[in-house]
Amino acid sequence: MNSFFRQCCTGIFFSGLLVCVQAQEFRLGFVKTDRIFKEANAAKTAQAALDREFSKRDKDIIDQGNLLKSATDKFQVEAPTLSQAQRVARQKQLADQDREFQRKRRVFQEDLNVRKNEALQQVIMSANKVIKQVAEAEKYDLVLQDAVYVNPKHDITDKVLKILDAESTK
């Protein structure tokens, strides 16, 4: 039932769109947001800033993980020669170190994701502003983002990238 309703709504939408197209010239544009995130200078600058901001913490976590792995490997080799009390104490110590390592890694990943989302949000806001400018200047009736297939003649991503890059160099 839900699928039938969705198909009916889609059919009505496209029928209305077809009527609009026949009544007057309908201008349709399309923007590939993944290209904007990869190619826009603002996105590249944001990524470089994130790399600088988080590189030291990332390196520290990698180093801590390597130390924990080598300590675990060393324990595996020495375990047969240790007494039961020493073995239990080292296992507890390694488990505590692993728990602390996992906590630090999780906090790092959360911080990185928050900052990345903030940076991408700024790029999205700038891109949407530019898309609206292009749409108004060139009299587009509809601009879509992220479709399965679009005829290249409707793709305005290059225009948006040029304006975004020009604005980011100001």
N, C-alpha and C positions, 0 to 999 in steps of 0.2 A: 504494500500500500504506500509506504513511504517513498519507495523508488518510483512508483507510478506518479505520485504527486510531484516529485522532483523533476521527472521527465516532462510533465505537463507545464510546470513553471518555466523550465528551460525552453520548451517549444514556444510558449507565449512570449517570452523575452526576445527570442530570435525572430519571431514573427513581427513583433513591434519594431525591432531593429531594422528588419527588411523594409517595412513600411516607411520608416524614417529615411532610409537610404534611397528609396525610390522617389520620395517626395522632394528631396533636395540632396545636394552633394554632402555626403557624410565623411568627415575626415577622421581616420583612426590612426593612432600612433601606438608604439610599443617601446618599452624600455626594459633592457636586460639588467636587473639589479645586481646579479652576480658579477657582471663586467664592471659595474660602477665600483663595487667593493674591491675588485682586483686591480683596476686600472686608474681610478681617480687619484690625483695627487693627495687629496685630503685623506683618503683611506690609507694610502701608503705612509703618509706622515703619521697618522694615528697608530698604525702598526709599528712603525719604527719607535715611536714614543713608548708604546707598551713593551716592546722588546728591551729598550733601555731601562724602563722602570722595573721590570720583573726578571731581568737576566741574572742578577746577583742571587736573588732568592732561589731561582731555578737551579743555578749552579750549586748552591749550598745544599739543596734537597737531593740533587743527583749525587753529590759527594757523600752525604749522610747515608743514602741508599747503598752506595758502594762499600762504605765502611761496615754497614750492617751485614751486607752479603759476605764480606770477607770474614767478619767475626763469626757468622753462622757457619761458613765453610771450615773455619779453624776449629770451631766447636765440634763439628761432625767428625773431624780427624782425631781430636783429642778425647772425645766422649768415652771411648772404650777404656782409656787409661785413668779416667777420673773416678773418684769415689762417688757413691750414690748422693751424698750431701752436696758435693761440689757440682755434680751434674745437674741436680735440681736447682741449685743456686744460679748456675750459668743459664739454664733454660729460662728461669724466671727473669733474669737480667736481659736476655735476648728478647723475650716476649715484651717486656716493658719498653725496650728500645724500639722494637717494631711498632708497638702501639703509638709511641710518640712520633715516630717517623710517619706513620699513616695519618695521624692527626695533622702534622705540619703540611703534608702533601695535600690533604683535603682542604685545609684553610688556604693554602696557596692557590689551589685550583679555583676555589670559590672567589677569592679576591681577583684573580685574573679574569674570570668570567664576568664579574661585575664591571670591571674596568673596560673590558672588551665590548660589553653591551652598551656602556655609556658612550664609548668612542663611536661605535657603529650607529648609535642613535643620532649623534651629531651629523654623521655623514648622510644618514637617511633624511634628516630634516633639511640639510642643504640641497640634497638631490631632489627632494620633492618640491622645494621652492623653485629650483631651476626647471624642473619638468613643467611646473605650472606656468612659468614664464614662456617657455618654448611653446606650450600648448596655446596660450593666449596670443602670442605673437604670430604664430602660423595658423591660427584658427582651427585647431583640432577640436573635434566634438568629444572624443573619448581617447584617453591614454591608458593603456593596460601595462601591468608589470607581470613578468613571469608566466608565460603561456607555454604550452607544449610545442606549438609550431606557429611561426609568424612569417609572413612573406617579408623578405628583407626591405622591400620598398616602404614598409610601415615602421621600420626600426629607426627610432630617433636617438638611440643610445649614444652614438658618436657626437651628435650635437650637444647632448646633455654633458658628456664628458669634457668637451671643449670649453663650455661655459663654466663648469665646475673647476676645471684646472686654471682657467683665467682668473676666476674669483679667488682661488687659493693662493695665487702668486701675488695678489694685491697686498 
